[in-house]
Every structure is written in C-alpha cells, then in structure tokens.
Amino acid sequence: MAERDLYKILDIERSASRDDIRKAYRRLARKHHPDVNQNDPKAAERFKDVSFANDVLSDDEKRKLYDEFGESGLASGFDADQARAWKRWQDGRQRSPYGSQVDSGIDLEDLLSGFSGPGRRASDEDSAFFGGLGRRARGPRRGADTEGSITVDFLDAVRGRQVALSVDGRGQIKVTLPPGTVDGTRIRLAGQGGTGPGKAPPGDLYLTVRLRPHPFFRREGDDIHLALPVTVSELLRGATVRLPTPDGAVDLKIPARSPNGRKLRVRGKGATRHPTADNTAPQGDLYAELVATLPEGGDQSSIEKVALELDALYAGQDVRRGLGAGR
C-alpha cells in the first residue's frame, strides 16, 4: 500500500501548529462527513483518511514518529530505538558480496561471520547495538492490522459506555468507549485484526468512531447545549422545571423575569474531559437556552389580548436601543 502523506491529506504545511491542524481537521471533517455526502461513495474513505491524519498529527508523540519513520512508525509494537540502530548500521555498512540488504531470516551471528570470517562470534557490544535484530526477525510474522468504523449513540460516547459490535469471523465483541469520545476518534483493539500465518499472533483492529446526532443535545468542546422550551409565565414569574442531562433529569431553577434566549449553566453535566495529571476526569458543563413557547390551539383571541396588554407595558421603551440601529 502506498505511503500516505498525512500533511497533504489535511492540506497543511509540515510546520503546521496544533491550532492549524485542529482548524484543518474541522473544516475537512465537515466537508467530507458521510452524512452530508450520502450520494458520494468515496466520502467515507476521505473522511476516514482525514480522521486518521488528525489522530496522528494532533498527538505530539505520534507526529514525531510519523515524521521520522512514516506510517510504519505508528504500527503496534514498533521499536523506534531498534529502528534507528538498524538505520545507523545500514547507513554505515560497506557493500559486500552478500548485497546491501539482509534477509529477514539471517541470524546476527551469521551476519557478523559473513563480514569478518568464519567463527566470529557476536560481542556483547554488537548484541547491544543490534538489539537482537536478527534473532527477532525469525519470529512468526503477526497478522495484518485492519481498519473499520462504528456508529455509536451520542450519550454512549459522552459518558464512555460499553457497546457491542459484530466482527467478521469473530462474532460479537464488546468495546468500551473512552469517556468524552468525539466524532472521528480512533480506537485500537489489540489482537482483533487479520489472522497471522500458522501460530503467528493476529494483527490489531483500528476503529473510527462516528456519533449519531442526538435529538436535542449538541456538543461544543466539553460543554453540552440544548434548547429548553418554557412558557411565557415561567419566564416572567420564574419556575423550577425538570431538565434532561446525560446523567438523568435534574431540577433547574429559572429566575423571575428571565429574558427569552437566556442560557442557564448546570455545572458538571457536560461531556467528560480527558484525564488530567492527577488522574481525574472532570466534566464540562451543560447550558440550557430558554426558548419561550406560545400555547398551541386554544382561544387565539385570548392569546392576542394578553399580547396586547403586554405591549402596553413597553410604552416609551425601545427594547433594541442597545443595537444602535434607531427606530
């Protein structure tokens, strides 16, 4: 498979900052999301590439490995120190009758005797330098890593719940979502990838997570927002109403004379943030926007009468004076 240029996928320079990467990902994720490209069969593949590029380049350690070794540096079990030692040896090696490449089955002892004559044994220094490279190469070759995607409910991702999915050849397996999972998160399932030859271990399965839109919750960063319908009376007089949250309904106090559109914050009822240095996982907040709702049906003339009486109270007041637009 051809090596992908993750910087090119996100359309950014190799010197791009974290903020540049974040902005590029958001722009391209919106553009290529399968939900908005239902008639384009290649959109899902482009979205997967964009999500993978963001997952790598927004992580300092992964980005460092990718910059140095390409995608091979991201493989499970990759040993950067051993790869560097191998490269140093290859760069400094003189061409010999045996060629410039080492067959993966050659032992370190055989390799060194080929350069220095029969009977030469590997010294401790040689073994430390090569890290047992030749001996390791004889081990069984693991199965290939595979890619896939799953679509999960909004609340399962927000709180990090366990979900079940079917994997070809393995039946149903359970996946625990990390708390605070966002759309495009990539999860590794060790040993659930392609089958290895003989007794070789299987590869890993990488899943890109997509979220089903929620009917009334929406996420902004670590905060969750929703529009809360209220009556005009509740805005004027104040009230205590039941408010849905990802953890169940709670009581919300609406202050008297609240303006339509006011946002009330409920602390700690947002999305779970990534764990902090002290191994805690604080949560964002939930914001309820008060939306005045007129009654349906009923005597419309009575409703209009009440509205006219309210209008009379505005006599001489310009409710839009703060906009500077005049009358």
MOJO-V181466 format. One line per field, one symbol per residue. phi: phi as a letter, one per 20 degrees, with the letter a starting at -180 (. if undefined). psi: psi as a letter, one per 40 degrees, with the letter a starting at -180 (. if undefined). Layout:
phi = ???
psi = ???
This chain:
phi = .ffeefffgelcffegegfffffffffffffdggfdcfedfeffffffffffffgffedgfffffffecmfffeffnfdffffffffffffeeefcgeneddffefegffffffednfnfdffgfffffemmgfffffffeffffcdabcdcfgffffemeecdbecgncmecdceffgngdfnfddddfmdeffefmefffeddddeeddffefbebdcmeddcbedfcefffffenadcedfcfdofceceefflfffnfddedfmdeefefgefemdcfdfddddefcfcffemmefffffffffffgffegmddfdffememe
psi = hihihddddefiieeiiddddddddddddddehddefdeheedddddddddddddddehdddddddddeaddeeihehhddddddddddddehiiieeieihieehiddddddddeiiehihiddddddeffdddddeiihiiiiiiaiihiidddddefihiiihhheeahihhhhhhehiheihhhhheeaihihbeiiiaihhhhhihhiideiihhbeihiihhhiidddddeiihihhiieeiiihhhhiifhiheihhhhieeaihiiiadefigiiaihhhhhhhhiiiaahdddddddddddddeehehheedeefea.
